[in-house]
Structure formats: structure tokens, C-alpha cells
Amino acid sequence: MRLENFLALTQATLINEPCIYSFENIVFEASKVKRGDLFFAFDKENIPLAVANGAYGVVFEGKADISDGEIAWIKVETLEGALKKLLRFKMIEKEVVAYECNEIVLKLSQQVITQTNFLSLSGDLKSIFKSLWDIESRAIVLFSPALTDEKIFASVKKMPGRPFLPIEIMEQTLFETSFIYDNIFYERQLISPFFISYLEELLHFFKTAKINYKLKKFTPIEHFEAVFTNKKLEVKNFGTSDKVLIFEPNVGLIDSQILFLKRHASWANIIFIVPSHSKEQKSENIFIYKNEKDIIKILKENSFHFALIAGVDKSILNKPLSKQTQLIMDF
């Protein structure tokens, strides 16, 4: 990229009058800088290493000591803002088509094998930049506005709506499903029936956008995630205990998950543990917590088959989670 183009796209300020006029690559790790690269100084302590490795330019915010007047020293309002402006230009140049979805559909899409001109986008801004900078022309990108700034894209499309080709559930537990879709049978997939409507939405999108795909074995995502435990809250293998903690980081999904559990596990003793800032009111089986210690206390003081815990993930458990094997538990 030429220096003048970088300055125009990012509205940055060139601090000095360098001898260079273009850059090979944009790099964030000083140890990976090669001669001709442009270094984004998210960690200013690494600027000397980047310069020593041959950086032709340093992009920074705030103040920086100019140690080599022959290379470009470029000041931006924010490093993240500059990266977003560069990506927006690249998306226009590559004619990328962006579709927005909710975060569950996005995470399910990341477990599907697709063609190379489709990208399911997630991660921090640096990883997103690396994924998008060399993307194929006219590629299709799926992203969630809850996780990624939509300003990266010049235009964003909505995913196609119903009618969907329905998924026919053949056998199910709370956390596993065997189903038929488009005349193909998928046996004992580690995906809760709660997610089937999201999967229908995703597969309908693939069909409508003419994206070739292949379903593989699903693994748990960070929503409605089941962890089997004993009375001491020690983690057990999947399906080997009648005490299950269900973690849901997104409080906005709790209402639908409460209804799902009440409908599909009416026989069970279920408690719901929600943060104090949620709209749920304390009742016989709804408990309010202010911190993670409150959650552990509630779990230890109450009997239950299922405990739906909102606003946190399984990392609150003291011991690392072992890999859980799959077993069917009918309900």
C-alpha cells in the first residue's frame, strides 16, 4: 500500500518526511515484522523491535519517540478506528457481500464445512483484519453485529427470512438431536433441540445464497452449554449424572430457554439463576445473584436436576472441565 493512500483512507497525520513511499504488509506483532512492513503499535514498547526488524512505518496513537527519521511515523486518532477504515475500503474494493445474523447462528456456522468464498467472521479486530484483508473478491461474509462492528462493511444485508425447509427431528434429548434435513439423516448430533430453529435459519441461508456446505459433528457452543456434575459440583462425563448445570452468557436468551426447559423437562426439578440486573423476578425457582460466589452458594444450597445459569460461562467452576463424552439421556 502506498503511503499517500494510507493517509487518505485513515485520515492520519504524517509526523515526519520519510524516505519511503509504500509498505508491503500491515503487521501487529513486532517479532513478525519484515523489511518493508507497516507496524501498528498497539504496544508501544515493541516499537524499537519493529524498527530493528525493518519496519518502513509505525502507526501509533498519542505520543511516540521518533527513533528513525527515514521511515514513516503516522499518528492516528485510534488504532482500531484506522483499521476499520482500511477494512471498509478493502470490502468495497473486493465487492464483499456481508450478511448479519445473531450470535448463535454465527457460532453454528463456524461448525459447518463451506466453500472458500464464504467466511464466518468472529474474533478481535486484529484477527478480523487478518481474515478479511486477503479475502477473495465477491466473497460472502456472515457476522454478528453483537460481536463485530458493522461499520467495517459499506452495506449489510439481512439474512433471508422464512419459509425455511424444516428440520425433521427423529430423536432428541435436552442436549442431543438426531434429525433429517434435505433427505439426509444426521444421527446423534451434539446440538440441543433448542438450537434447531437457528440451524434451520442458517441452512436456509446457505441454500438461498448458493453456498455449498457439509454438516459435520457438532460440538457444544458457548450457549445453553451443559455441564454434568455431582453434589460437590465436580465435573462428570456427559450424560453420567442427573445434576446438570446449563450456562447461558447471553441474558437476552433466558426467557426462551426457560420456556424450553419447562416444556421439555416438566418432570425435572429446575432452578434458574439470573444476575441482579436482569428483568426476571425472584420466585420459588428463580434465584438472583450479584457475583460468582453467590452462584456457587445457590448451587450448593439447593437440590435440582437442571440449573440454568445466566450471564456467565462454565469458567466459574473451580476445576478445569474435562472433555465430555457423548451419551444419550432420554427425557
C-alpha positions as CSV (number, residue, x, y, z in Angstrom):
1,M,0.0,0.0,0.0
2,R,1.2,3.5,-0.9
3,L,1.8,5.9,2.0
4,E,-0.4,8.6,0.4
5,N,-3.3,6.1,0.1
6,F,-2.9,5.0,3.7
7,L,-3.0,8.6,4.9
8,A,-6.1,9.4,2.8
9,L,-8.0,6.3,3.8
10,T,-7.3,6.7,7.5
11,Q,-7.2,10.5,7.8
12,A,-4.0,10.0,9.7
13,T,-1.2,12.6,10.3
14,L,2.3,12.0,8.9
15,I,4.7,13.3,11.6
16,N,7.9,13.4,9.6
17,E,9.2,13.5,6.0
18,P,10.2,9.9,5.4
19,C,12.3,8.4,2.5
20,I,9.8,5.6,1.9
21,Y,6.6,5.8,-0.1
22,S,4.9,2.3,0.2
23,F,4.6,-0.7,2.5
24,E,4.5,-4.4,1.9
25,N,2.2,-5.7,4.7
26,I,0.4,-4.5,7.8
27,V,1.7,-6.2,10.9
28,F,0.7,-6.2,14.6
29,E,3.4,-8.3,16.2
30,A,6.8,-6.6,16.2
31,S,8.6,-10.0,16.2
32,K,6.9,-10.8,12.8
33,V,7.8,-7.5,11.1
34,K,9.9,-7.8,8.0
35,R,11.6,-5.3,5.9
36,G,9.1,-3.0,4.2
37,D,6.2,-3.7,6.6
38,L,3.9,-1.2,8.3
39,F,3.7,-1.8,12.1
40,F,0.6,-0.9,14.1
41,A,1.9,-0.1,17.6
42,F,-0.8,-1.5,19.9
43,D,2.1,-2.0,22.3
44,K,4.5,1.0,22.1
45,E,7.2,-0.9,24.0
46,N,7.6,-3.0,20.9
47,I,8.3,-0.2,18.5
48,P,12.1,-0.5,18.8
49,L,11.9,-4.2,17.9
50,A,9.7,-3.4,14.9
51,V,12.1,-0.7,13.6
52,A,15.1,-3.0,14.1
53,N,13.3,-5.7,12.1
54,G,12.9,-3.4,9.2
55,A,9.6,-1.7,9.5
56,Y,9.1,1.1,6.9
57,G,6.4,2.8,9.0
58,V,5.0,2.9,12.5
59,V,1.3,3.8,13.2
60,F,0.6,5.0,16.7
61,E,-1.9,7.0,18.8
62,G,-0.9,9.5,21.4
63,K,2.8,10.1,21.5
64,A,5.8,8.2,20.3
65,D,9.5,8.8,20.2
66,I,10.8,9.1,16.6
67,S,13.9,6.9,16.5
68,D,14.4,6.7,12.8
69,G,13.6,9.7,10.6
70,E,13.8,7.8,7.3
71,I,10.7,5.7,8.0
72,A,7.2,6.9,8.2
73,W,5.8,7.9,11.6
74,I,2.0,8.0,11.4
75,K,-0.3,9.3,14.1
76,V,-4.0,8.3,14.2
77,E,-6.8,9.1,16.5
78,T,-7.2,5.5,17.4
79,L,-5.5,2.4,16.0
80,E,-8.8,0.4,15.9
81,G,-10.5,3.2,14.0
82,A,-7.7,3.3,11.4
83,L,-8.0,-0.5,10.9
84,K,-11.8,-0.3,10.5
85,K,-11.4,2.4,7.8
86,L,-8.9,0.3,6.0
87,L,-11.2,-2.7,6.1
88,R,-14.1,-0.7,4.9
89,F,-12.1,0.3,1.8
90,K,-11.0,-3.3,1.2
91,M,-14.5,-4.6,1.5
92,I,-15.7,-2.1,-1.2
93,E,-12.7,-2.9,-3.4
94,K,-13.2,-6.6,-3.1
95,E,-17.0,-6.3,-3.5
96,V,-17.6,-8.4,-0.4
97,V,-21.3,-9.2,0.4
98,A,-21.9,-9.1,4.2
99,Y,-24.9,-10.6,6.0
100,E,-25.8,-10.0,9.6
101,C,-27.1,-12.7,11.9
102,N,-27.4,-13.4,15.7
103,E,-24.5,-14.8,17.5
104,I,-26.0,-18.3,17.8
105,V,-26.4,-18.7,14.1
106,L,-22.9,-17.4,13.6
107,K,-21.4,-19.9,16.1
108,L,-23.3,-22.7,14.4
109,S,-22.0,-21.6,11.0
110,Q,-18.4,-22.0,12.3
111,Q,-19.0,-25.7,12.7
112,V,-20.1,-26.2,9.1
113,I,-17.7,-27.0,6.3
114,T,-18.2,-24.5,3.5
115,Q,-16.6,-23.3,0.3
116,T,-13.7,-21.0,0.3
117,N,-15.5,-17.9,-0.8
118,F,-17.6,-17.9,2.4
119,L,-16.3,-16.6,5.7
120,S,-18.0,-16.8,9.1
121,L,-16.4,-13.8,10.9
122,S,-15.5,-13.6,14.6
123,G,-12.7,-12.7,16.9
124,D,-11.0,-9.5,18.0
125,L,-10.3,-6.7,15.5
126,K,-6.8,-7.8,14.7
127,S,-7.8,-11.4,13.8
128,I,-10.8,-10.0,11.8
129,F,-8.3,-7.8,9.9
130,K,-6.1,-10.8,9.1
131,S,-9.1,-12.8,7.9
132,L,-10.6,-10.0,5.7
133,W,-7.5,-8.3,4.2
134,D,-6.7,-11.1,1.7
135,I,-10.3,-12.3,1.3
136,E,-11.4,-13.5,-2.1
137,S,-13.2,-11.0,-4.4
138,R,-17.0,-11.1,-4.1
139,A,-16.8,-13.4,-1.1
140,I,-19.8,-13.7,1.3
141,V,-19.3,-12.8,4.9
142,L,-21.6,-13.7,7.8
143,F,-21.1,-11.7,11.0
144,S,-23.0,-10.8,14.2
145,P,-23.3,-7.1,15.0
146,A,-23.3,-8.1,18.7
147,L,-19.7,-9.3,18.2
148,T,-18.3,-7.3,15.2
149,D,-18.7,-3.6,14.3
150,E,-20.9,-3.5,11.2
151,K,-19.2,-0.2,10.1
152,I,-16.5,-2.4,8.6
153,F,-18.8,-3.1,5.8
154,A,-20.2,-0.5,3.3
155,S,-23.5,-2.3,3.1
156,V,-25.1,-5.1,5.1
157,K,-27.8,-7.4,4.1
158,K,-30.4,-9.2,6.2
159,M,-30.5,-13.0,6.1
160,P,-33.4,-14.3,4.1
161,G,-36.5,-15.0,6.1
162,R,-39.0,-17.8,6.2
163,P,-40.3,-20.1,4.8
164,F,-37.5,-22.5,5.8
165,L,-37.2,-26.1,4.7
166,P,-38.0,-27.7,8.1
167,I,-35.6,-29.9,10.0
168,E,-37.4,-33.2,11.0
169,I,-36.4,-34.3,14.5
170,M,-36.2,-38.1,14.8
171,E,-34.9,-38.5,18.3
172,Q,-34.0,-35.9,20.9
173,T,-32.8,-35.3,24.4
174,L,-32.3,-31.9,26.0
175,F,-28.8,-31.7,24.6
176,E,-28.7,-34.1,21.6
177,T,-30.7,-34.4,18.4
178,S,-31.0,-36.9,15.5
179,F,-32.6,-35.2,12.6
180,I,-33.3,-35.3,8.8
181,Y,-32.7,-32.3,6.6
182,D,-33.0,-32.2,2.9
183,N,-33.3,-36.0,2.8
184,I,-30.1,-36.5,4.8
185,F,-30.1,-38.2,8.2
186,Y,-27.8,-36.8,10.9
187,E,-27.6,-39.1,13.8
188,R,-27.0,-38.1,17.5
189,Q,-25.7,-34.6,16.9
190,L,-24.5,-32.9,20.0
191,I,-26.9,-30.0,19.4
192,S,-29.8,-29.2,21.6
193,P,-33.3,-29.1,20.1
194,F,-33.3,-25.5,21.4
195,F,-30.9,-24.6,18.5
196,I,-32.8,-26.3,15.7
197,S,-34.7,-23.2,14.6
198,Y,-31.3,-21.4,14.5
199,L,-29.9,-24.2,12.4
200,E,-32.9,-24.1,10.0
201,E,-32.2,-20.3,9.6
202,L,-28.5,-21.0,8.8
203,L,-29.1,-23.8,6.3
204,H,-31.8,-21.8,4.6
205,F,-29.3,-19.0,4.2
206,F,-26.8,-21.4,2.7
207,K,-29.3,-22.6,0.2
208,T,-30.6,-19.1,-0.8
209,A,-27.0,-17.7,-1.1
210,K,-26.0,-20.9,-3.1
211,I,-23.2,-21.7,-0.6
212,N,-22.0,-25.3,-0.8
213,Y,-21.9,-26.8,2.7
214,K,-21.4,-30.0,4.6
215,L,-22.5,-30.7,8.2
216,K,-20.0,-32.4,10.4
217,K,-20.3,-33.5,14.0
218,F,-21.4,-30.5,16.2
219,T,-19.6,-29.6,19.4
220,P,-21.0,-27.5,22.2
221,I,-21.1,-23.8,21.7
222,E,-21.0,-21.2,24.4
223,H,-24.8,-21.0,24.7
224,F,-27.1,-23.4,26.6
225,E,-24.0,-25.3,27.4
226,A,-24.5,-28.4,29.6
227,V,-22.0,-29.4,32.2
228,F,-22.8,-32.6,34.2
229,T,-21.8,-32.5,37.9
230,N,-22.3,-34.2,41.2
231,K,-23.4,-32.8,44.5
232,K,-19.9,-31.3,45.1
233,L,-20.1,-29.6,41.7
234,E,-17.3,-31.8,40.4
235,V,-17.5,-32.2,36.6
236,K,-18.6,-35.6,35.3
237,N,-18.7,-37.1,31.8
238,F,-21.6,-36.1,29.6
239,G,-24.8,-38.0,30.5
240,T,-23.4,-39.7,33.6
241,S,-25.1,-37.6,36.2
242,D,-28.7,-36.4,36.9
243,K,-27.4,-33.0,38.0
244,V,-26.7,-30.6,35.1
245,L,-25.5,-27.0,35.0
246,I,-26.6,-25.1,31.9
247,F,-24.6,-22.0,31.1
248,E,-26.0,-19.1,29.1
249,P,-23.8,-16.0,28.8
250,N,-26.4,-14.0,26.9
251,V,-29.1,-12.9,29.4
252,G,-31.3,-12.0,26.5
253,L,-31.9,-15.7,25.6
254,I,-33.0,-16.7,29.1
255,D,-36.8,-16.2,28.6
256,S,-36.9,-18.6,25.6
257,Q,-34.6,-21.1,27.4
258,I,-36.8,-21.1,30.5
259,L,-39.8,-21.9,28.3
260,F,-37.9,-24.6,26.5
261,L,-36.9,-26.3,29.8
262,K,-40.3,-26.1,31.3
263,R,-41.8,-27.6,28.1
264,H,-39.3,-30.4,27.5
265,A,-38.3,-31.3,31.1
266,S,-41.5,-30.7,33.0
267,W,-40.7,-33.8,35.1
268,A,-37.5,-32.2,36.4
269,N,-36.6,-30.0,39.3
270,I,-35.3,-26.9,37.6
271,I,-33.8,-23.8,39.1
272,F,-32.9,-20.6,37.3
273,I,-30.0,-18.4,38.4
274,V,-30.0,-14.9,36.9
275,P,-28.0,-11.7,37.5
276,S,-29.5,-8.9,39.6
277,H,-29.7,-6.6,36.5
278,S,-31.9,-9.0,34.6
279,K,-35.7,-8.4,34.3
280,E,-36.5,-11.8,36.0
281,Q,-38.2,-11.5,39.4
282,K,-37.1,-13.7,42.3
283,S,-39.6,-16.6,42.9
284,E,-39.7,-20.1,44.1
285,N,-37.3,-21.4,41.4
286,I,-35.7,-18.2,40.3
287,F,-32.6,-17.0,42.2
288,I,-30.9,-13.7,41.9
289,Y,-27.1,-13.3,42.2
290,K,-24.7,-10.4,42.4
291,N,-21.4,-12.2,41.9
292,E,-20.0,-15.6,41.1
293,K,-19.7,-16.6,44.8
294,D,-23.5,-16.2,45.0
295,I,-23.9,-18.6,42.2
296,I,-21.8,-21.3,43.8
297,K,-23.7,-20.8,47.1
298,I,-27.1,-21.1,45.4
299,L,-26.0,-24.3,43.6
300,K,-24.7,-25.9,46.9
301,E,-27.8,-25.0,48.9
302,N,-30.5,-26.1,46.5
303,S,-31.5,-29.5,45.1
304,F,-32.1,-29.7,41.3
305,H,-31.8,-31.7,38.2
306,F,-31.1,-28.8,36.0
307,A,-29.7,-25.3,36.9
308,L,-29.9,-22.7,34.1
309,I,-27.3,-20.1,34.9
310,A,-27.5,-16.8,33.0
311,G,-24.8,-14.2,32.4
312,V,-21.7,-16.3,32.9
313,D,-20.0,-19.3,31.3
314,K,-18.6,-22.5,32.7
315,S,-15.3,-20.9,33.6
316,I,-16.8,-20.1,37.0
317,L,-16.3,-23.7,38.1
318,N,-13.1,-24.2,40.1
319,K,-11.7,-27.2,38.3
320,P,-10.9,-27.3,34.6
321,L,-13.5,-29.0,32.6
322,S,-12.6,-32.4,31.2
323,K,-13.6,-33.5,27.7
324,Q,-17.1,-34.9,28.0
325,T,-18.1,-38.0,26.0
326,Q,-21.5,-38.2,24.4
327,L,-24.3,-40.4,25.9
328,I,-28.0,-40.3,25.2
329,M,-30.2,-39.3,28.1
330,D,-33.9,-39.6,27.2
331,F,-36.5,-37.3,28.7
